Amino acid sequence: MTEINLKGLKMENSITLSVGDEYHLRSGKDNIVYAGMPTEKVYSMVQRKRKFAPYTAWGFAWNLFFPKEQSLIRIDGVNIQVENVTPQEIRIRV
């Protein structure tokens, strides 16, 4: 497991996402979507990447799975503090 350095960790925005809700992490970073809890001890986030090219747009996404007790995650280089997670929604601080 990769350790996350907490020095200088600055999380400003608190966001609540219901299943299927999407959030753009920040400029130049990916979008995330809350995908619920496949089991009572695991929650899932979708990391969605979208590329733009002249006259077209394409993208791809993948599911990330985390143990429910893991409160600090890192997606696309962005630290995310998980404040609360239920099968219906997740509250995070970015």
C-alpha positions in Angstrom: 0.0 0.0 0.0 1.3 3.5 -0.8 1.7 5.9 2.0 0.2 9.4 1.6 2.2 12.3 3.0 -0.1 14.4 5.2 2.4 17.3 5.6 0.9 20.4 4.0 -2.4 18.6 3.3 -5.0 21.3 2.6 -8.5 20.1 1.9 -11.0 22.9 1.5 -14.2 21.7 -0.3 -16.7 19.3 1.4 -18.8 17.5 -1.1 -21.6 14.9 -0.8 -22.1 12.6 -3.8 -25.0 10.2 -4.2 -24.5 7.1 -6.3 -23.9 8.1 -9.9 -23.0 11.8 -9.0 -19.9 13.1 -10.7 -17.3 15.6 -9.4 -14.4 17.2 -11.3 -11.4 17.1 -8.9 -9.7 20.2 -10.3 -8.4 21.7 -13.5 -6.2 19.2 -15.4 -7.4 16.3 -13.2 -9.9 13.5 -13.7 -13.6 13.3 -12.7 -14.8 10.9 -10.0 -18.1 9.3 -9.6 -19.4 7.6 -6.5 -20.3 4.0 -7.4 -21.8 2.8 -4.1 -20.8 -0.2 -1.9 -20.6 -3.6 -3.5 -20.3 -5.1 0.0 -20.8 -3.7 3.5 -17.1 -3.3 4.0 -16.0 -1.9 0.6 -16.9 1.3 -1.3 -16.2 2.1 -4.9 -15.2 5.3 -6.8 -15.0 5.6 -10.6 -12.1 7.5 -12.0 -13.2 9.0 -15.3 -10.7 10.3 -17.8 -11.9 12.3 -20.9 -9.8 13.4 -23.8 -10.6 16.0 -26.4 -9.3 16.1 -29.9 -10.3 18.1 -32.9 -13.9 17.1 -33.9 -14.2 14.3 -31.4 -14.2 13.5 -27.7 -13.5 10.1 -26.2 -12.9 8.8 -22.7 -12.6 5.8 -20.4 -13.2 5.0 -16.8 -12.4 2.4 -14.2 -13.6 1.4 -10.8 -11.4 1.8 -7.7 -12.3 -0.1 -4.6 -11.4 0.9 -1.0 -12.1 -0.6 2.4 -14.8 1.3 4.3 -12.4 2.1 7.1 -9.9 3.8 4.8 -10.6 7.5 5.3 -7.8 9.0 3.2 -7.6 8.1 -0.5 -5.6 9.5 -3.5 -7.0 9.7 -7.0 -5.2 11.3 -9.9 -2.7 12.8 -7.5 -5.4 14.5 -5.4 -5.7 13.7 -1.7 -9.4 13.0 -0.7 -10.5 12.7 2.9 -13.6 10.4 3.3 -15.7 11.9 6.1 -18.7 9.4 5.8 -19.7 6.6 3.4 -23.0 4.8 3.1 -24.4 2.6 0.3 -26.4 5.7 -1.0 -23.8 8.5 -0.6 -20.3 9.5 0.3 -19.2 12.8 1.9 -15.6 13.8 1.0 -13.3 16.7 1.5 -11.0 17.6 -1.4 
